[in-house]
Amino acid sequence: MATVNFTPQLERFLTAPPATVAGDTVKTVLSEVFADNRKLEGYVLDEQGRLRKHVAVFVDGKMIEDREDLSDPVGEGSEIFVMQALSGG
C-alpha cells in the first residue's frame, strides 16, 4: 500500500490527512483517497481529472511525468507527496 501526504497548506481550506491506500498508478491511488474526500479532489484535479496547474505530485521523491492521465507507477510501500505551489511576497 502507498502512503499519500498532502501539503499542510490545504489544511487551511479542508481536511487533508495522510492516507494509506492500495493502487498501482498515481490515478488509482488518488482515486482511493478522493473516494472519501471529494472536496480535496477539487483542489488537486481539474474538471478533466488532470492535475491542476499549480499542483505537483512526487512518488518516492521523483516528480511524476504524466500530469494528464496520472499513469506513473506506484510501488508497494511508495510515498506520494501532493503539493501546491505557493505565491506571494
C-alpha positions in Angstrom: 0.0 0.0 0.0 1.1 3.5 -0.7 1.2 6.4 1.8 -0.2 9.7 0.4 0.7 13.0 2.1 -0.8 16.4 1.3 0.8 19.8 1.7 -0.1 21.4 5.1 -1.4 24.5 3.3 -4.5 22.5 2.2 -5.5 22.2 5.9 -6.4 25.9 5.8 -9.3 25.0 3.5 -10.3 21.4 4.2 -9.2 18.2 5.9 -6.3 16.5 4.1 -4.8 13.9 6.4 -2.3 11.4 5.3 -3.8 8.2 3.8 -2.6 4.7 3.2 -4.3 3.1 0.2 -3.7 0.4 -2.5 -3.1 1.1 -6.1 -0.5 0.6 -8.9 -0.7 4.1 -10.5 -1.0 7.6 -9.2 -4.5 7.8 -10.6 -5.7 4.7 -8.8 -4.1 5.7 -5.5 -5.6 9.3 -5.7 -9.0 7.9 -6.7 -9.0 5.8 -3.5 -8.1 8.9 -1.4 -10.7 11.1 -3.1 -13.5 8.5 -2.7 -13.6 9.6 0.9 -12.8 13.2 0.4 -14.4 14.8 -2.8 -13.6 18.3 -1.7 -9.9 17.5 -1.7 -10.2 16.2 -5.2 -11.4 19.6 -6.5 -8.3 21.2 -5.0 -5.9 18.7 -6.7 -7.6 17.8 -10.0 -9.4 19.9 -12.6 -12.7 19.1 -14.2 -11.0 16.7 -16.7 -9.2 14.7 -13.9 -5.8 16.3 -14.7 -3.5 17.8 -12.1 -4.2 21.5 -11.6 -1.6 23.8 -12.9 0.0 24.7 -9.6 -0.1 21.2 -8.1 3.0 18.9 -8.1 2.9 15.2 -7.2 6.0 13.2 -6.2 6.3 9.5 -6.0 9.3 8.3 -3.9 10.9 11.7 -4.3 10.5 11.9 -8.1 8.1 14.3 -9.7 5.5 12.4 -11.9 5.7 12.8 -15.6 2.1 12.2 -16.7 0.1 15.1 -15.4 -2.9 14.3 -17.6 -3.6 10.6 -17.1 -1.7 10.2 -13.9 -0.3 6.8 -15.2 3.0 7.0 -13.3 3.6 3.7 -11.5 3.3 3.3 -7.7 5.0 0.5 -5.9 4.2 -1.3 -2.8 5.2 0.9 0.1 5.7 4.0 -2.1 5.4 7.5 -0.6 3.4 10.1 -2.5 3.5 13.8 -1.8 0.9 16.2 -3.2 2.0 19.8 -3.1 0.6 23.1 -4.2 2.8 25.9 -5.3 2.7 29.0 -3.1 2.9 32.5 -4.4 3.1 36.0 -3.0 5.7 38.0 -1.3 
